[in-house]
């Protein structure tokens, strides 16, 4: 489901956001790098996204909500491929220099320009249906764990399997993907436990102005994800699909 509201920055980030926050883990370039020449890291990630074109094109071709899907998918493939070529030749083109955020946004922009809204909608629906079958069994398993600490540990493991201590939070904000086992069998049981403990939980699949306003008083922020690229795993000193958990206490 798409938000009808304009997207806004998450209000708990340190301002000014433009100079204090970078969502990308890997440093793609340094001050000493030439602005007119793509760095080795930029070239490597452009190649990662170039390799994804075939898979995205295949999913686009199967989108039965779009007329002439095969022809439009070919247009997407050609258009996005050209953008990647441009960025490798001139990293300042198309709003660069490139990083994962820009490369994802440009890919999504190309899909929408040729008529695709969500090429993974069918996949998401299928994953949700399979996960919902198991949901009651999963939450019952958690509910039957009487030890609160062990229950929280199992819930955290459940978040990882789908994609601690007494948190004591009054209001929690959870950034999640919008479908699949990671949210249905991982995040939802975790959020349910927080609700049981009296915590107000805000789902930030989309950061709308209304949700951003409610997030101002949050004292727990949860971001969930997975190491999905070998380049990221190497940078973090881990392995592909490793689970990473990090707790950072904010000192007022």
DOLUMTI-125143 format. One record per residue (C-alpha): residue in three letters; residue number from 0; x, y, z. Coordinates in Angstrom, 1 decimal, decimal comma. Example, Ala and Ser with C-alpha at 12.3 -4.5 7.8 and 13.67 -1.06 7.14 Angstrom:
<recs>
+-----+-----+--------+--------+--------+
! res !   n !     px !     py !     pz !
+-----+-----+--------+--------+--------+
! Ala !   0 !   12,3 !   -4,5 !    7,8 !
! Ser !   1 !   13,7 !   -1,1 !    7,1 !
+-----+-----+--------+--------+--------+
</recs>
This chain:
<recs>
+-----+-----+--------+--------+--------+
! res !   n !     px !     py !     pz !
+-----+-----+--------+--------+--------+
! Unk !   0 !    0,0 !    0,0 !    0,0 !
! Unk !   1 !    1,4 !    3,4 !   -1,0 !
! Unk !   2 !    1,2 !    6,4 !    1,3 !
! Unk !   3 !   -0,8 !    9,4 !    0,0 !
! Unk !   4 !    1,2 !   11,8 !    2,1 !
! Unk !   5 !    4,5 !   13,4 !    1,1 !
! Unk !   6 !    7,6 !   11,6 !    2,5 !
! Unk !   7 !    9,5 !   13,5 !    5,2 !
! Unk !   8 !   12,8 !   13,0 !    7,1 !
! Unk !   9 !   12,7 !   10,9 !   10,2 !
! Unk !  10 !   12,4 !   13,6 !   13,0 !
! Unk !  11 !   14,8 !   11,9 !   15,5 !
! Unk !  12 !   17,8 !   12,2 !   13,2 !
! Unk !  13 !   20,3 !   14,8 !   14,1 !
! Unk !  14 !   19,9 !   17,9 !   12,1 !
! Unk !  15 !   21,0 !   19,2 !    9,7 !
! Unk !  16 !   20,3 !   15,7 !    8,2 !
! Unk !  17 !   22,1 !   16,5 !    4,9 !
! Unk !  18 !   25,5 !   16,8 !    6,6 !
! Unk !  19 !   25,1 !   14,5 !    9,7 !
! Unk !  20 !   23,4 !   11,4 !    8,3 !
! Unk !  21 !   24,4 !    9,0 !    5,6 !
! Unk !  22 !   22,2 !    5,9 !    5,2 !
! Unk !  23 !   24,9 !    3,9 !    3,3 !
! Unk !  24 !   27,4 !    1,8 !    5,3 !
! Unk !  25 !   30,2 !    1,6 !    2,7 !
! Unk !  26 !   32,3 !    4,7 !    1,9 !
! Unk !  27 !   32,1 !    5,0 !   -1,9 !
! Unk !  28 !   34,5 !    7,9 !   -2,3 !
! Unk !  29 !   36,8 !   10,1 !   -0,3 !
! Unk !  30 !   37,6 !   13,8 !   -0,5 !
! Unk !  31 !   40,8 !   13,1 !   -2,5 !
! Unk !  32 !   38,9 !   11,2 !   -5,2 !
! Unk !  33 !   38,4 !   12,9 !   -8,6 !
! Unk !  34 !   34,7 !   14,0 !   -8,9 !
! Unk !  35 !   34,9 !   13,2 !  -12,7 !
! Unk !  36 !   36,1 !    9,6 !  -12,3 !
! Unk !  37 !   34,1 !    6,7 !  -10,7 !
! Unk !  38 !   35,9 !    5,2 !   -7,8 !
! Unk !  39 !   36,6 !    1,4 !   -7,5 !
! Unk !  40 !   33,7 !    1,1 !   -4,9 !
! Unk !  41 !   31,3 !    3,0 !   -7,2 !
! Unk !  42 !   32,2 !    0,8 !  -10,2 !
! Unk !  43 !   31,8 !   -2,3 !   -8,1 !
! Unk !  44 !   28,3 !   -1,3 !   -7,0 !
! Unk !  45 !   27,3 !   -0,1 !  -10,4 !
! Unk !  46 !   28,2 !   -3,7 !  -11,5 !
! Unk !  47 !   26,1 !   -5,2 !   -8,7 !
! Unk !  48 !   23,0 !   -3,2 !   -9,9 !
! Unk !  49 !   23,8 !   -4,0 !  -13,5 !
! Unk !  50 !   23,6 !   -7,7 !  -12,8 !
! Unk !  51 !   20,2 !   -7,2 !  -11,1 !
! Unk !  52 !   18,7 !   -5,9 !  -14,3 !
! Unk !  53 !   17,9 !   -9,3 !  -15,8 !
! Unk !  54 !   16,0 !  -10,4 !  -12,6 !
! Unk !  55 !   14,1 !   -7,2 !  -12,4 !
! Unk !  56 !   13,2 !   -7,4 !  -16,1 !
! Unk !  57 !   11,9 !  -10,9 !  -15,7 !
! Unk !  58 !    9,7 !   -9,9 !  -12,8 !
! Unk !  59 !    8,4 !   -6,9 !  -14,8 !
! Unk !  60 !    7,6 !   -9,2 !  -17,8 !
! Unk !  61 !    5,4 !  -11,3 !  -15,5 !
! Unk !  62 !    3,4 !   -8,3 !  -14,2 !
! Unk !  63 !   -0,1 !   -8,9 !  -15,5 !
! Unk !  64 !   -1,4 !   -5,6 !  -14,2 !
! Unk !  65 !    0,5 !   -3,8 !  -16,9 !
! Unk !  66 !   -0,3 !   -4,0 !  -20,6 !
! Unk !  67 !    2,5 !   -4,8 !  -23,0 !
! Unk !  68 !    4,6 !   -5,8 !  -20,0 !
! Unk !  69 !    7,3 !   -7,5 !  -22,1 !
! Unk !  70 !    7,9 !   -4,4 !  -24,2 !
! Unk !  71 !    7,8 !   -2,1 !  -21,2 !
! Unk !  72 !   10,2 !   -4,4 !  -19,3 !
! Unk !  73 !   12,6 !   -4,2 !  -22,3 !
! Unk !  74 !   12,4 !   -0,4 !  -22,1 !
! Unk !  75 !   13,2 !   -0,4 !  -18,4 !
! Unk !  76 !   16,2 !   -2,7 !  -19,0 !
! Unk !  77 !   17,6 !   -0,4 !  -21,7 !
! Unk !  78 !   16,9 !    2,8 !  -19,9 !
! Unk !  79 !   18,4 !    1,7 !  -16,5 !
! Unk !  80 !   21,4 !    0,1 !  -18,2 !
! Unk !  81 !   22,1 !    3,4 !  -20,0 !
! Unk !  82 !   21,9 !    5,3 !  -16,7 !
! Unk !  83 !   24,4 !    2,9 !  -15,1 !
! Unk !  84 !   26,7 !    3,4 !  -18,2 !
! Unk !  85 !   26,4 !    7,2 !  -17,7 !
! Unk !  86 !   27,3 !    7,0 !  -14,0 !
! Unk !  87 !   30,3 !    4,9 !  -14,7 !
! Unk !  88 !   31,5 !    7,3 !  -17,3 !
! Unk !  89 !   30,6 !   10,4 !  -15,3 !
! Unk !  90 !   29,8 !    9,8 !  -11,6 !
! Unk !  91 !   28,2 !   13,3 !  -11,3 !
! Unk !  92 !   25,5 !   12,6 !  -13,8 !
! Unk !  93 !   21,9 !   11,7 !  -12,8 !
! Unk !  94 !   22,2 !   13,2 !   -9,4 !
! Unk !  95 !   25,5 !   11,4 !   -8,5 !
! Unk !  96 !   28,0 !   10,5 !   -7,2 !
! Unk !  97 !   26,3 !    7,1 !   -7,0 !
! Unk !  98 !   25,6 !    5,1 !   -3,9 !
! Unk !  99 !   23,1 !    2,3 !   -3,1 !
! Unk ! 100 !   20,4 !    4,8 !   -2,3 !
! Unk ! 101 !   20,7 !    6,6 !   -5,6 !
! Unk ! 102 !   21,1 !    3,4 !   -7,6 !
! Unk ! 103 !   17,9 !    2,0 !   -6,0 !
! Unk ! 104 !   16,0 !    5,3 !   -6,6 !
! Unk ! 105 !   17,0 !    5,5 !  -10,2 !
! Unk ! 106 !   16,0 !    1,9 !  -10,8 !
! Unk ! 107 !   12,6 !    2,5 !   -9,2 !
! Unk ! 108 !   12,2 !    5,7 !  -11,2 !
! Unk ! 109 !   12,9 !    3,8 !  -14,5 !
! Unk ! 110 !   10,3 !    1,2 !  -13,6 !
! Unk ! 111 !    7,6 !    3,8 !  -12,9 !
! Unk ! 112 !    8,4 !    5,8 !  -16,0 !
! Unk ! 113 !    7,6 !    2,8 !  -18,2 !
! Unk ! 114 !    4,4 !    2,0 !  -16,2 !
! Unk ! 115 !    5,4 !   -0,5 !  -13,4 !
! Unk ! 116 !    4,2 !    0,3 !   -9,9 !
! Unk ! 117 !    5,3 !   -2,8 !   -8,0 !
! Unk ! 118 !    6,8 !   -5,7 !  -10,0 !
! Unk ! 119 !    7,2 !   -7,8 !   -6,8 !
! Unk ! 120 !    3,5 !   -7,4 !   -5,7 !
! Unk ! 121 !    2,6 !  -11,0 !   -6,7 !
! Unk ! 122 !    5,7 !  -12,4 !   -4,9 !
! Unk ! 123 !    4,8 !  -10,4 !   -1,8 !
! Unk ! 124 !    1,2 !  -11,7 !   -1,8 !
! Unk ! 125 !    2,4 !  -15,3 !   -2,1 !
! Unk ! 126 !    4,9 !  -14,9 !    0,7 !
! Unk ! 127 !    2,4 !  -13,2 !    2,9 !
! Unk ! 128 !   -0,1 !  -16,0 !    2,3 !
! Unk ! 129 !    2,4 !  -18,7 !    3,2 !
! Unk ! 130 !    3,6 !  -16,8 !    6,3 !
! Unk ! 131 !    0,1 !  -16,1 !    7,6 !
! Unk ! 132 !   -0,6 !  -19,9 !    7,7 !
! Unk ! 133 !    2,2 !  -20,2 !   10,3 !
! Unk ! 134 !    1,5 !  -17,0 !   12,2 !
! Unk ! 135 !   -0,8 !  -18,4 !   14,9 !
! Unk ! 136 !    1,6 !  -21,3 !   15,5 !
! Unk ! 137 !    4,6 !  -19,0 !   15,9 !
! Unk ! 138 !    2,9 !  -16,5 !   18,3 !
! Unk ! 139 !    1,6 !  -19,4 !   20,4 !
! Unk ! 140 !    5,1 !  -20,8 !   20,7 !
! Unk ! 141 !    6,3 !  -17,4 !   21,9 !
! Unk ! 142 !    3,4 !  -17,0 !   24,3 !
! Unk ! 143 !    4,1 !  -20,4 !   25,9 !
! Unk ! 144 !    7,6 !  -19,2 !   26,9 !
! Unk ! 145 !    7,1 !  -17,9 !   30,5 !
! Unk ! 146 !   10,6 !  -16,5 !   31,0 !
! Unk ! 147 !   10,4 !  -12,9 !   29,8 !
! Unk ! 148 !   14,1 !  -12,7 !   28,9 !
! Unk ! 149 !   14,0 !  -15,9 !   27,0 !
! Unk ! 150 !   10,9 !  -14,9 !   25,2 !
! Unk ! 151 !   12,6 !  -11,7 !   24,0 !
! Unk ! 152 !   15,6 !  -13,6 !   22,9 !
! Unk ! 153 !   13,4 !  -16,0 !   20,9 !
! Unk ! 154 !   11,6 !  -13,0 !   19,4 !
! Unk ! 155 !   14,8 !  -11,5 !   18,3 !
! Unk ! 156 !   15,9 !  -14,8 !   16,8 !
! Unk ! 157 !   12,5 !  -14,9 !   15,1 !
! Unk ! 158 !   13,1 !  -11,5 !   13,5 !
! Unk ! 159 !   16,4 !  -12,8 !   12,2 !
! Unk ! 160 !   14,9 !  -16,1 !   11,0 !
! Unk ! 161 !   12,2 !  -14,3 !    9,1 !
! Unk ! 162 !   14,7 !  -12,1 !    7,3 !
! Unk ! 163 !   18,0 !   -8,7 !   24,8 !
! Unk ! 164 !   16,8 !   -7,5 !   28,0 !
! Unk ! 165 !   13,7 !   -5,7 !   29,4 !
! Unk ! 166 !   13,5 !   -2,8 !   26,9 !
! Unk ! 167 !   11,2 !   -0,8 !   29,0 !
! Unk ! 168 !   10,2 !    1,5 !   26,1 !
! Unk ! 169 !    7,1 !    3,7 !   26,3 !
! Unk ! 170 !    7,0 !    4,3 !   22,6 !
! Unk ! 171 !    8,8 !    2,3 !   19,9 !
! Unk ! 172 !    9,3 !    3,0 !   16,2 !
! Unk ! 173 !   10,0 !    0,1 !   13,9 !
! Unk ! 174 !   11,2 !    0,5 !   10,3 !
! Unk ! 175 !   10,2 !   -2,6 !    8,3 !
! Unk ! 176 !    9,8 !   -4,0 !    4,8 !
! Unk ! 177 !    6,2 !   -4,2 !    3,7 !
! Unk ! 178 !    5,7 !   -7,9 !    3,2 !
! Unk ! 179 !    7,0 !  -11,5 !    3,6 !
! Unk ! 180 !    8,1 !  -13,8 !    6,4 !
! Unk ! 181 !   10,4 !  -11,2 !    7,9 !
! Unk ! 182 !    7,5 !   -9,0 !    8,9 !
! Unk ! 183 !    4,7 !  -11,6 !    9,4 !
! Unk ! 184 !    6,7 !  -14,1 !   11,4 !
! Unk ! 185 !    9,5 !  -11,9 !   12,7 !
! Unk ! 186 !    8,5 !   -8,2 !   13,3 !
! Unk ! 187 !    4,8 !   -8,7 !   14,0 !
! Unk ! 188 !    5,4 !  -11,1 !   16,9 !
! Unk ! 189 !    8,1 !   -8,8 !   18,2 !
! Unk ! 190 !    5,8 !   -5,8 !   18,0 !
! Unk ! 191 !    3,1 !   -7,8 !   19,7 !
! Unk ! 192 !    5,4 !   -8,4 !   22,6 !
! Unk ! 193 !    6,2 !   -4,7 !   22,9 !
! Unk ! 194 !    2,4 !   -4,0 !   22,9 !
! Unk ! 195 !    1,9 !   -6,6 !   25,7 !
! Unk ! 196 !    4,5 !   -4,6 !   27,8 !
! Unk ! 197 !    2,6 !   -1,4 !   27,3 !
! Unk ! 198 !    4,7 !    0,1 !   24,5 !
! Unk ! 199 !    3,0 !    2,2 !   21,8 !
! Unk ! 200 !    4,4 !    0,8 !   18,5 !
! Unk ! 201 !    4,6 !    2,8 !   15,3 !
! Unk ! 202 !    5,2 !    1,1 !   11,9 !
! Unk ! 203 !    7,3 !    3,2 !    9,7 !
! Unk ! 204 !    7,1 !    1,4 !    6,4 !
! Unk ! 205 !    6,5 !    4,9 !    5,1 !
! Unk ! 206 !    7,5 !    8,1 !    6,9 !
! Unk ! 207 !    4,5 !   10,3 !    6,4 !
! Unk ! 208 !    4,1 !   13,7 !    8,2 !
! Unk ! 209 !    1,5 !   12,2 !   10,5 !
! Unk ! 210 !    3,7 !    9,2 !   11,6 !
! Unk ! 211 !    6,8 !   11,5 !   11,8 !
! Unk ! 212 !    4,9 !   13,7 !   14,3 !
! Unk ! 213 !    4,0 !   10,7 !   16,4 !
! Unk ! 214 !    7,6 !    9,5 !   16,3 !
! Unk ! 215 !    9,0 !   12,6 !   18,0 !
! Unk ! 216 !    8,6 !   11,1 !   21,5 !
! Unk ! 217 !    9,9 !    7,6 !   20,7 !
! Unk ! 218 !   12,5 !    6,2 !   23,0 !
! Unk ! 219 !   13,2 !    3,0 !   21,0 !
! Unk ! 220 !   14,0 !    2,8 !   17,3 !
! Unk ! 221 !   14,3 !   -0,6 !   15,6 !
! Unk ! 222 !   15,7 !   -1,0 !   12,1 !
! Unk ! 223 !   15,6 !   -4,6 !   10,6 !
! Unk ! 224 !   17,5 !   -6,0 !    7,7 !
! Unk ! 225 !   20,0 !   -8,5 !    6,5 !
! Unk ! 226 !   23,5 !   -8,7 !    4,9 !
! Unk ! 227 !   22,4 !   -9,5 !    1,3 !
! Unk ! 228 !   25,5 !   -8,6 !   -0,7 !
! Unk ! 229 !   29,0 !  -10,2 !   -0,4 !
! Unk ! 230 !   30,5 !   -6,7 !   -0,7 !
! Unk ! 231 !   28,7 !   -5,6 !    2,5 !
! Unk ! 232 !   29,6 !   -8,8 !    4,3 !
! Unk ! 233 !   33,3 !   -8,3 !    3,5 !
! Unk ! 234 !   33,1 !   -4,7 !    4,7 !
! Unk ! 235 !   31,6 !   -5,7 !    8,0 !
! Unk ! 236 !   34,0 !   -8,6 !    8,4 !
! Unk ! 237 !   31,2 !  -11,2 !    8,2 !
! Unk ! 238 !   29,5 !  -13,7 !    5,8 !
! Unk ! 239 !   26,7 !  -13,4 !    3,4 !
! Unk ! 240 !   23,3 !  -13,6 !    5,1 !
! Unk ! 241 !   24,8 !  -13,1 !    8,6 !
! Unk ! 242 !   22,5 !  -11,6 !   11,2 !
! Unk ! 243 !   23,7 !   -8,4 !   12,8 !
! Unk ! 244 !   22,3 !   -7,0 !   16,0 !
! Unk ! 245 !   23,5 !   -3,7 !   17,4 !
! Unk ! 246 !   22,1 !   -1,7 !   20,3 !
! Unk ! 247 !   23,1 !    1,9 !   20,6 !
! Unk ! 248 !   22,0 !    3,9 !   23,6 !
! Unk ! 249 !   21,4 !    7,6 !   23,0 !
! Unk ! 250 !   22,8 !    9,8 !   25,6 !
! Unk ! 251 !   20,6 !   12,9 !   26,1 !
+-----+-----+--------+--------+--------+
</recs>
